[in-house]
C-alpha cells in the first residue's frame, strides 16, 4: 500500500507533491534521500508496483511522478493512462533504451540510475518551471 512520508504536513502553494514508483525499495529510499536536498518537494506517497500506484492515483493528484519503467506486474509506461493530466512525469530507470518512448509520451525528464544529484537538481528546476507556467496559465484563465 502506498505510504505517505509526510503525513500531517499539508502542502502549501510553493510545495510540490511527489509520488515515487519503483519496485526496488532501495531505489525509493535513495530517491527520498536525494529529494531531501529539495525541501520544496514533499514525497506524498511511495508505491512499489503499478497496482499500488494506480490505487494512490485514484485518490491523489501529485504534482510530479517519479516513475520506474520496468517493474513486475507491468511497465511504468502502462501507468500513464491513469496519471492526472496535471501531473508531470519523470522517468527514473536503469535502462536508457526507453528514453525515446518516454519523451514521445511527453515525459518532463528521464533520469538514469544511479541518479546523479546534480542531474536531479536540473530536473527539479524543470519541475519548478512547469509548475510556475501552469500556475500562471491557470490564474490568467489560459487553460
C-alpha positions as CSV (number, residue, x, y, z in Angstrom):
1,X,0.0,0.0,0.0
2,X,1.4,3.5,-0.8
3,X,2.6,5.2,2.2
4,X,2.8,9.0,2.7
5,X,6.1,10.1,4.0
6,X,5.0,13.5,5.3
7,X,1.7,12.7,7.0
8,X,0.2,15.7,8.7
9,X,2.1,18.2,6.7
10,X,-0.3,19.9,4.4
11,X,1.3,21.2,1.2
12,X,1.3,25.0,0.6
13,X,1.3,26.8,-2.7
14,X,5.1,26.5,-3.0
15,X,5.2,22.8,-2.2
16,X,5.5,20.3,-5.0
17,X,4.0,16.9,-4.1
18,X,5.6,13.7,-5.5
19,X,4.7,10.1,-5.9
20,X,7.7,7.7,-6.1
21,X,7.0,4.4,-8.0
22,X,9.7,1.8,-8.1
23,X,9.7,-1.9,-7.3
24,X,13.0,-1.7,-5.6
25,X,12.7,-0.4,-2.0
26,X,16.3,0.8,-2.0
27,X,15.7,2.9,-5.1
28,X,12.7,4.6,-3.5
29,X,14.8,5.2,-0.3
30,X,17.6,6.7,-2.4
31,X,15.2,9.0,-4.3
32,X,13.8,10.2,-1.0
33,X,17.3,10.9,0.2
34,X,18.1,12.8,-2.9
35,X,14.9,14.8,-2.8
36,X,15.6,15.8,0.8
37,X,18.0,18.3,-0.6
38,X,15.0,20.0,-2.3
39,X,12.6,20.8,0.6
40,X,10.0,22.2,-1.7
41,X,9.3,18.7,-2.9
42,X,7.3,16.7,-0.5
43,X,7.0,12.9,-1.1
44,X,3.3,12.3,-0.6
45,X,3.4,8.6,-1.5
46,X,5.5,5.7,-2.4
47,X,4.4,2.7,-4.5
48,X,6.3,-0.5,-5.0
49,X,4.3,-1.6,-8.1
50,X,1.9,-0.4,-10.7
51,X,-1.2,-1.6,-8.7
52,X,-0.2,0.4,-5.7
53,X,0.5,3.5,-7.9
54,X,-2.9,3.2,-9.5
55,X,-4.6,2.9,-6.1
56,X,-2.7,6.1,-4.9
57,X,-3.7,8.0,-8.1
58,X,-7.4,7.2,-7.6
59,X,-7.4,9.4,-4.5
60,X,-4.4,11.8,-5.0
61,X,-3.1,14.0,-7.8
62,X,0.6,14.6,-7.1
63,X,2.3,17.4,-8.9
64,X,5.1,15.0,-10.1
65,X,5.5,11.3,-10.5
66,X,9.0,9.7,-10.4
67,X,8.4,6.5,-12.3
68,X,10.5,3.4,-13.0
69,X,9.8,1.7,-16.3
70,X,10.5,-2.0,-15.8
71,X,8.6,-3.5,-12.9
72,X,7.0,-6.8,-12.1
73,X,3.3,-6.7,-13.0
74,X,3.6,-4.0,-15.7
75,X,5.5,-1.3,-17.3
76,X,5.6,2.2,-15.9
77,X,4.6,3.3,-19.4
78,X,1.4,1.4,-18.9
79,X,0.5,3.5,-15.9
80,X,0.4,6.8,-17.9
81,X,-3.3,6.4,-18.7
82,X,-4.0,6.7,-15.0
83,X,-1.9,9.7,-14.3
84,X,-3.8,13.0,-14.0
85,X,-3.1,15.4,-16.8
86,X,-1.8,18.0,-14.4
87,X,0.9,15.6,-13.0
88,X,4.3,15.8,-14.5
89,X,6.2,12.6,-15.2
90,X,9.9,12.0,-14.6
91,X,11.1,8.5,-15.6
92,X,13.8,7.1,-13.3
93,X,15.2,3.9,-14.7
94,X,18.4,1.9,-15.1
95,X,17.8,1.5,-18.8
96,X,18.5,4.2,-21.3
97,X,16.6,2.3,-24.1
98,X,13.2,3.8,-23.0
99,X,14.2,7.4,-23.3
100,X,12.7,8.0,-26.8
101,X,9.5,6.4,-25.8
102,X,9.3,8.3,-22.6
103,X,9.7,11.7,-24.4
104,X,7.2,10.6,-27.0
105,X,4.6,10.4,-24.2
106,X,5.6,13.9,-23.0
107,X,7.8,13.0,-20.0
108,X,9.2,16.0,-18.3
109,X,12.5,14.3,-17.9
110,X,14.4,11.0,-17.9
111,X,16.9,10.1,-15.2
112,X,19.2,7.1,-15.4
113,X,20.0,5.2,-12.2
114,X,22.1,5.7,-10.2
115,X,20.6,9.2,-10.2
116,X,23.2,12.0,-10.1
117,X,22.3,14.7,-7.5
118,X,23.2,17.5,-9.9
119,X,21.1,16.0,-12.7
120,X,18.2,15.7,-10.2
121,X,18.7,19.4,-9.4
122,X,18.2,20.2,-13.1
123,X,15.1,18.1,-13.1
124,X,13.7,19.9,-10.0
125,X,14.4,23.2,-11.8
126,X,12.3,21.9,-14.8
127,X,9.5,20.9,-12.4
128,X,9.5,24.4,-11.0
129,X,9.4,26.0,-14.4
130,X,6.5,23.8,-15.5
131,X,4.7,24.4,-12.2
132,X,5.1,28.2,-12.5
133,X,4.0,28.2,-16.1
134,X,1.0,26.1,-15.2
135,X,0.0,28.2,-12.2
136,X,0.4,31.4,-14.3
137,X,-1.8,29.9,-17.1
138,X,-4.5,28.9,-14.6
139,X,-4.6,32.3,-12.9
140,X,-4.9,34.1,-16.2
141,X,-7.6,31.7,-17.5
142,X,-5.4,30.4,-20.4
143,X,-6.2,26.7,-19.6
